[in-house]
Each structure stands twice: as C-alpha cells, then as structure tokens.
C-alpha cells in the first residue's frame, strides 16, 4: 500500500476520532465545535495540498526515473552491440589464428620435406660424384691405354709405310731392270722406244701448267712437278677432271717440271691447264 494512502487512512481515522469527539462535545459547545471543524477543514485542505505537492514531486521523480531507465536501456543496447562486435572480432581473430596455425604447420611440413629432399639429393649427388670420379679414373686409364695402343699402331703404321716404300722401290727397280733388259734385247736405248710404266711408290699429285703441240704434231703437256717428287722418264700418269680424261707419258723430267705426251686412247677429249695429274688412280 502506498505511503500516501496510509497517510490518508491515518488522517481519515484521526478525522473520524475528531468528528466523534466533536459530536460528543457539540452539545457542550457549538461554537467551539464549529471552530474546531473549521480548523480541521483547514488542516485537511493543507494535507490535501501537501499530498498533491507530494504526488507532483513523486511524478517528477518517476519521470526522471523513467528517463534514467530509458538511458540505461539505451546504454545497455549500446553495450550489447559493442559486445556483439567484440564477439565477432574475437571469432575472426580465432579463425585468423587457426588459419595462421594451419599455414605454419603446412610450412613446417614443407620445410621437413625439403630437408628430407635435400638430404636425398645430397646422397644422390655424392653417389653421382663417386661414380663420376670412378668413371673419370676409368676413362683416364682407358685413354692412357688407348694412347699406348695408338702409339703402337702409329709405330706399326710407320713401319708399314717404310716397308711399303721399300717394296715400291724394289718394284720400281725391278721394273727398271725389266725395261733395261728389254732394251738390251732389242738393242735400243731410246727413251721413246721403252715401255711406259706406272709408279709403284707413293701417289704423286700434280697440275698441268700448259698444253702445247710438239714438232711432230703430238699433244704435249707440262706439269709442275719433277724428279724431286720421284717422277721419271717413261712414267705413265693419269689426267683427271671429274673422272679420267687421258694418259700422260713423261718424256722429259727436270727437277721441278716434267713434260709428257698426251695419249687420249682414241677418245674425243681435251686436256686443259690446271687439270689434275695423278701417278696412280687408286
């Protein structure tokens, strides 16, 4: 029950008691009762005015309290919104930290894999280096052996060349001896009557320097090599230009030049300067 109501009840009870007392005393003193009633009326009016003022004060306090309640509610809403924002930010931070942790774990795993890979590659490289060193050593040994074999082969080749040159020289001497015997039998020492022969020595390569006619009308040619290259009179040589062209039988041989008769062997060919001349075709 509100305090104002209690006060009013108390006042009502007091008034009732006073009224009873006045009723009792009314008969004794009407004027006194009338004055007393007026006093009581004035007191009641003052009490009512005081109650109205108190009600107005309570209303003002209630309005102020309501304003404070609304302000607190707004502040509470603001705090709730801030708490929600902080909660969302915290969730994002947790998610970011979880992602960072996952990335760190991934990087750690990759690093471990790289370490293992590097170790494996180091092992493989060491093995390859060992194999390469062994291969190099084996290659050096093989090269040394090959050098020794090549030296022996070169020595054998030089010996073979010496033997070939000796054999060719012997064949040339034999051929010259045969020619001399034939000349002795026929009783002629003329170079023109001797039988032409091919060189059995190393192959000689020369060039025709000029082509001309002899006094007898024979086709003649001069070459740029002579006796210093092993050429001799009556030696039969071969003129070539993209194949065999004609034969050349030497009739005059100087130290650095030789002149021979061109034998076309019944072929319609022409011999020119700078044509190649070979002692043998093989």
C-alpha positions as CSV (number, residue, x, y, z in Angstrom):
1,X,0.0,0.0,0.0
2,X,1.3,3.4,-0.9
3,X,2.5,5.7,1.9
4,X,0.2,8.4,0.8
5,X,-2.7,6.1,1.1
6,X,-1.6,5.1,4.5
7,X,-1.3,8.7,5.5
8,X,-4.8,9.3,4.1
9,X,-6.1,6.4,6.1
10,X,-4.4,7.7,9.2
11,X,-5.8,11.1,8.6
12,X,-9.2,9.6,7.9
13,X,-9.0,7.7,11.2
14,X,-7.9,10.8,13.1
15,X,-10.7,12.8,11.5
16,X,-13.2,10.2,12.4
17,X,-12.0,10.3,16.0
18,X,-12.1,14.1,16.0
19,X,-15.5,14.1,14.5
20,X,-16.7,11.7,17.2
21,X,-15.2,13.9,19.8
22,X,-16.8,16.9,18.2
23,X,-20.1,15.2,18.0
24,X,-19.8,14.4,21.7
25,X,-18.7,17.9,22.5
26,X,-21.1,19.5,20.1
27,X,-23.7,19.7,22.6
28,X,-21.5,21.3,25.1
29,X,-20.0,24.0,22.9
30,X,-21.3,24.6,19.4
31,X,-19.1,27.5,18.8
32,X,-16.1,25.5,19.9
33,X,-17.1,22.7,17.6
34,X,-17.6,25.0,14.7
35,X,-14.2,26.5,15.2
36,X,-12.7,23.1,15.6
37,X,-14.4,21.9,12.4
38,X,-13.0,24.9,10.6
39,X,-9.6,24.1,11.9
40,X,-9.9,20.6,10.9
41,X,-11.1,21.6,7.5
42,X,-8.1,23.9,7.1
43,X,-5.8,21.1,8.2
44,X,-7.4,18.7,5.7
45,X,-7.0,21.2,2.9
46,X,-3.4,21.7,3.9
47,X,-3.0,18.0,4.0
48,X,-4.6,17.6,0.5
49,X,-2.3,20.4,-0.8
50,X,0.7,18.7,0.7
51,X,-0.5,15.4,-0.8
52,X,-0.9,17.0,-4.2
53,X,2.6,18.5,-4.0
54,X,4.0,15.2,-2.9
55,X,2.2,13.5,-5.8
56,X,3.7,16.1,-8.2
57,X,7.1,15.5,-6.7
58,X,6.7,11.8,-7.0
59,X,5.5,12.2,-10.6
60,X,8.6,14.2,-11.4
61,X,10.8,11.7,-9.7
62,X,9.0,8.9,-11.6
63,X,9.6,10.7,-14.9
64,X,13.2,11.3,-14.0
65,X,13.5,7.6,-13.0
66,X,11.8,6.6,-16.3
67,X,14.3,8.8,-18.2
68,X,17.1,7.2,-16.4
69,X,15.7,3.7,-17.1
70,X,15.5,4.6,-20.9
71,X,19.0,6.0,-20.8
72,X,20.2,2.8,-19.1
73,X,18.3,0.7,-21.6
74,X,20.0,2.6,-24.5
75,X,23.3,2.2,-22.8
76,X,22.6,-1.5,-22.3
77,X,21.7,-1.8,-26.1
78,X,25.0,0.0,-26.9
79,X,26.9,-2.3,-24.7
80,X,25.2,-5.3,-26.2
81,X,26.1,-4.1,-29.7
82,X,29.7,-3.5,-28.7
83,X,29.8,-6.9,-27.1
84,X,28.4,-8.5,-30.3
85,X,31.1,-6.6,-32.3
86,X,33.8,-7.7,-29.9
87,X,32.5,-11.3,-30.1
88,X,32.5,-11.2,-33.9
89,X,36.0,-9.7,-33.9
90,X,37.1,-12.3,-31.4
91,X,35.7,-15.1,-33.7
92,X,37.6,-13.5,-36.7
93,X,40.8,-13.4,-34.6
94,X,40.3,-17.0,-33.6
95,X,39.7,-18.0,-37.3
96,X,42.7,-16.0,-38.4
97,X,44.9,-17.6,-35.7
98,X,43.6,-21.0,-36.7
99,X,44.5,-20.3,-40.4
100,X,47.9,-19.0,-39.4
101,X,48.5,-22.1,-37.3
102,X,47.4,-24.3,-40.2
103,X,49.8,-22.3,-42.5
104,X,52.6,-22.6,-40.0
105,X,52.0,-26.4,-39.9
106,X,52.0,-26.6,-43.7
107,X,55.2,-24.6,-43.9
108,X,56.8,-26.8,-41.2
109,X,55.8,-29.9,-43.2
110,X,57.1,-28.4,-46.4
111,X,60.3,-27.5,-44.7
112,X,60.7,-31.0,-43.3
113,X,60.0,-32.4,-46.8
114,X,62.6,-30.0,-48.2
115,X,65.1,-31.1,-45.6
116,X,64.5,-34.8,-46.5
117,X,64.7,-33.9,-50.2
118,X,68.0,-32.1,-49.7
119,X,69.4,-35.0,-47.8
120,X,68.3,-37.4,-50.5
121,X,69.7,-35.1,-53.2
122,X,73.0,-34.8,-51.3
123,X,73.2,-38.6,-51.1
124,X,72.4,-38.9,-54.8
125,X,74.9,-36.2,-55.7
126,X,77.6,-37.9,-53.6
127,X,76.8,-41.2,-55.2
128,X,76.9,-39.5,-58.7
129,X,80.2,-37.8,-57.8
130,X,81.7,-41.1,-56.7
131,X,80.5,-42.7,-59.9
132,X,81.8,-39.7,-61.9
133,X,85.2,-39.9,-60.2
134,X,85.3,-43.6,-60.8
135,X,84.3,-43.0,-64.4
136,X,86.9,-40.3,-64.9
137,X,89.6,-42.6,-63.4
138,X,88.4,-45.4,-65.7
139,X,88.3,-43.0,-68.6
140,X,91.9,-41.8,-67.8
141,X,93.1,-45.4,-67.6
142,X,91.3,-46.2,-70.9
143,X,92.8,-43.0,-72.5
144,X,96.2,-44.0,-71.3
145,X,95.8,-47.5,-72.7
146,X,94.3,-46.1,-75.9
147,X,97.3,-43.7,-76.2
148,X,99.7,-46.6,-75.7
149,X,97.8,-48.7,-78.3
150,X,97.7,-45.7,-80.7
151,X,101.4,-45.2,-80.2
152,X,102.0,-48.9,-81.0
153,X,99.6,-48.6,-84.0
154,X,101.4,-45.5,-85.2
155,X,104.7,-47.2,-84.9
156,X,103.3,-50.2,-86.8
157,X,101.9,-47.8,-89.4
158,X,105.3,-46.0,-89.8
159,X,106.9,-49.4,-90.1
160,X,104.3,-50.5,-92.7
161,X,104.9,-47.3,-94.6
162,X,108.6,-47.9,-94.6
163,X,108.1,-51.5,-95.8
164,X,105.6,-50.2,-98.5
165,X,108.1,-47.7,-99.7
166,X,110.9,-50.3,-99.7
167,X,108.6,-52.7,-101.6
168,X,107.6,-50.0,-104.1
169,X,111.2,-49.0,-104.5
170,X,112.1,-52.6,-105.1
171,X,109.3,-53.0,-107.6
172,X,110.4,-49.8,-109.4
173,X,114.0,-51.2,-109.5
174,X,112.6,-54.5,-110.8
175,X,110.5,-52.7,-113.4
176,X,113.5,-50.6,-114.5
177,X,115.6,-53.7,-114.7
178,X,113.0,-55.4,-116.9
179,X,112.9,-52.3,-119.1
180,X,116.7,-52.3,-119.3
181,X,116.7,-56.0,-120.2
182,X,114.1,-55.4,-122.9
183,X,116.1,-52.5,-124.2
184,X,119.2,-54.6,-124.2
185,X,117.5,-57.4,-126.0
186,X,116.1,-55.1,-128.6
187,X,119.4,-53.3,-129.0
188,X,117.8,-49.8,-128.5
189,X,118.5,-47.3,-125.7
190,X,115.9,-44.7,-126.9
191,X,113.6,-43.5,-124.2
192,X,110.7,-43.3,-126.7
193,X,111.1,-47.0,-127.5
194,X,111.0,-48.0,-123.8
195,X,107.8,-49.3,-122.4
196,X,105.8,-46.8,-120.2
197,X,105.3,-47.9,-116.6
198,X,103.2,-46.8,-113.6
199,X,104.9,-45.6,-110.4
200,X,104.8,-48.2,-107.6
201,X,105.8,-45.6,-105.0
202,X,103.6,-43.1,-103.1
203,X,101.0,-41.5,-105.2
204,X,102.1,-38.1,-106.7
205,X,99.6,-35.3,-107.4
206,X,100.5,-32.6,-109.8
207,X,98.8,-29.9,-112.0
208,X,99.1,-29.2,-115.7
209,X,100.8,-25.9,-116.3
210,X,100.5,-25.7,-120.1
211,X,99.3,-27.7,-123.1
212,X,101.1,-27.4,-126.5
213,X,101.9,-29.3,-129.7
214,X,105.3,-31.0,-130.3
215,X,107.3,-30.6,-133.6
216,X,105.9,-33.9,-134.7
217,X,102.3,-32.6,-134.0
218,X,101.8,-34.7,-130.9
219,X,99.7,-33.3,-128.0
220,X,102.0,-32.4,-125.1
221,X,101.6,-31.1,-121.6
222,X,103.9,-29.8,-118.9
223,X,103.3,-30.4,-115.1
224,X,104.5,-28.6,-112.0
225,X,106.5,-31.5,-110.5
226,X,109.7,-33.2,-111.5
227,X,112.4,-35.6,-110.3
228,X,112.3,-34.2,-106.8
229,X,108.8,-35.7,-106.5
230,X,110.1,-39.1,-107.7
231,X,109.0,-38.6,-111.3
232,X,111.0,-40.4,-114.1
233,X,111.0,-40.6,-117.8
234,X,108.6,-43.0,-119.4
235,X,106.4,-42.9,-116.2
236,X,102.8,-43.2,-117.1
237,X,100.5,-40.8,-115.3
238,X,96.7,-40.1,-115.4
239,X,95.0,-36.8,-116.2
240,X,91.7,-36.4,-114.4
241,X,88.9,-33.8,-114.3
242,X,85.6,-35.1,-112.8
243,X,86.9,-38.5,-113.8
244,X,89.6,-40.0,-116.1
245,X,90.4,-37.8,-119.2
246,X,93.6,-39.2,-120.7
247,X,97.1,-40.7,-120.0
248,X,100.3,-38.7,-119.8
249,X,103.6,-40.5,-120.6
250,X,106.6,-38.4,-119.3
251,X,109.3,-37.9,-121.9
252,X,111.4,-35.2,-120.2
253,X,111.8,-34.8,-116.5
254,X,113.6,-31.9,-114.8
255,X,113.9,-31.2,-111.0
256,X,110.7,-29.2,-110.7
257,X,108.9,-29.8,-114.0
258,X,108.1,-32.6,-116.4
259,X,106.8,-32.8,-120.0
260,X,104.8,-35.7,-121.3
261,X,102.9,-36.9,-124.3
262,X,99.1,-37.0,-124.0
263,X,97.6,-40.3,-125.0
264,X,93.8,-39.9,-125.5
265,X,93.3,-43.6,-126.2
266,X,91.0,-42.9,-129.1
267,X,88.7,-40.7,-127.1
268,X,87.4,-37.3,-128.1
269,X,88.6,-35.3,-125.1
270,X,90.6,-32.1,-124.4
271,X,93.3,-31.5,-121.8
272,X,93.4,-28.1,-120.1
273,X,95.7,-26.2,-117.8
274,X,95.0,-26.8,-114.1
275,X,93.8,-30.4,-114.8
276,X,94.8,-32.8,-112.1
277,X,97.5,-35.4,-112.8
278,X,97.9,-38.5,-110.6
279,X,100.6,-41.1,-110.6
280,X,98.0,-43.7,-109.7
281,X,94.2,-43.8,-109.8
282,X,93.8,-46.0,-106.7
